[in-house]
């Protein structure tokens, strides 16, 4: 049985004004960079599970209330296991003008913080 790498347990997806969807992974498995997201046009940003038992996280944005998407990023947490560094956690983050949502790849657990909060583990 193969184990899905932590960084691949979730992927991102955004919906742009006009119902156009842009996803991290295309149907053929190729990957799109998050730099192709046009932040000013995003009305929904999601962190989607690629493993069925993990939860989905959706943010609905309202530009009229000044709640806009800013960016998404991922961050790996490494730990020395005696024979080199090992990825022990991968954190996905969606940043808006009002808050950040961090999603842990090991559990799917989420943490909502202020827009300027940096999570350190």
C-alpha positions as a printed Julia matrix, in Angstrom:
121×3 Matrix{Float64}:
   0.0    0.0     0.0
   1.43   3.38   -0.96
   1.3    6.35    1.38
   0.27   9.73   -0.03
   2.96  12.33    0.72
   1.8   14.99    3.19
   2.15  17.79    0.65
  -0.19  15.93   -1.75
  -3.05  15.16    0.66
  -4.82  18.42   -0.21
  -4.95  20.67   -3.24
  -6.27  24.18   -3.8
  -9.08  25.41   -6.01
 -10.46  28.91   -6.61
 -13.6   30.15   -8.29
 -13.25  33.35  -10.27
 -16.04  35.86  -10.95
 -18.13  34.39  -13.79
 -18.05  30.82  -12.36
 -14.66  29.89  -13.84
 -12.76  27.4   -11.66
  -8.98  27.11  -11.46
  -7.56  24.03   -9.7
  -4.11  23.02   -8.55
  -4.34  19.71  -10.42
  -5.61  19.28  -13.98
  -7.51  16.17  -15.07
  -4.3   14.73  -16.55
  -2.52  15.12  -13.18
  -0.32  18.06  -14.17
  -0.02  20.85  -11.63
  -0.85  24.55  -11.99
   1.17  27.08   -9.95
  -0.8   29.18   -7.46
   0.81  32.25   -9.07
  -1.8   31.91  -11.84
  -4.57  32.92   -9.39
  -5.92  36.43   -9.98
  -6.65  37.49   -6.36
  -8.98  40.39   -7.19
 -11.35  38.08   -9.07
 -11.62  35.23   -6.51
 -15.08  34.66   -4.97
 -14.35  31.19   -3.48
 -11.08  29.69   -2.31
 -10.89  26.04   -1.24
  -8.48  23.52    0.19
  -9.75  20.19   -1.16
  -8.85  16.72    0.11
  -7.24  14.28   -2.27
  -7.88  11.52    0.31
 -11.6   10.92    0.81
 -11.56  10.75    4.62
 -10.15  14.29    4.98
 -12.44  17.35    5.3
 -12.97  20.03    2.65
 -12.38  23.72    3.53
 -14.19  26.45    1.55
 -13.96  30.23    1.95
 -16.69  32.34    0.37
 -15.44  35.85   -0.23
 -17.49  39.04   -0.51
 -15.55  41.84   -2.24
 -18.41  44.26   -1.51
 -17.64  43.85    2.21
 -13.91  44.27    1.56
 -13.31  40.55    2.21
 -10.91  39.66   -0.6
  -8.53  36.82   -1.34
  -4.86  37.79   -1.08
  -2.86  34.58   -1.63
  -2.38  30.92   -0.79
   0.8   29.21    0.28
   2.06  25.94    1.69
   4.78  25.34    4.24
   6.54  22.11    5.14
   7.71  21.32    8.68
  10.84  19.16    8.83
  12.2   17.18   11.76
  15.52  15.41   12.13
  14.81  11.67   12.46
  18.43  10.59   12.93
  18.99   9.67    9.29
  18.21  13.08    7.85
  15.31  15.45    7.64
  11.77  14.11    7.28
   8.6   16.03    6.39
   6.37  15.66    9.47
   3.68  18.23    8.61
   2.59  20.26    5.6
   0.45  23.33    6.21
  -1.79  24.92    3.56
  -2.83  28.53    4.12
  -5.46  30.75    2.49
  -4.99  34.45    3.25
  -7.8   37.02    2.96
  -8.05  40.66    3.99
  -9.9   39.61    7.2
  -8.35  36.27    8.25
  -6.09  33.32    7.45
  -7.16  29.67    7.37
  -4.41  27.14    8.04
  -5.08  23.46    7.2
  -2.85  20.68    8.58
  -2.19  17.85    6.13
  -1.78  15.18    8.79
  -5.31  15.58   10.21
  -7.24  18.06    8.05
  -7.66  20.2    11.16
  -8.05  23.93   10.48
  -7.08  27.03   12.41
  -8.53  30.47   11.7
  -6.42  33.48   12.71
  -6.15  37.2    12.05
  -4.8   38.25    8.65
  -1.3   39.06    9.96
  -0.84  35.98   12.19
   2.09  33.71   11.3
   1.77  30.09   12.48
   4.97  28.54   13.8
   5.19  24.92   14.94
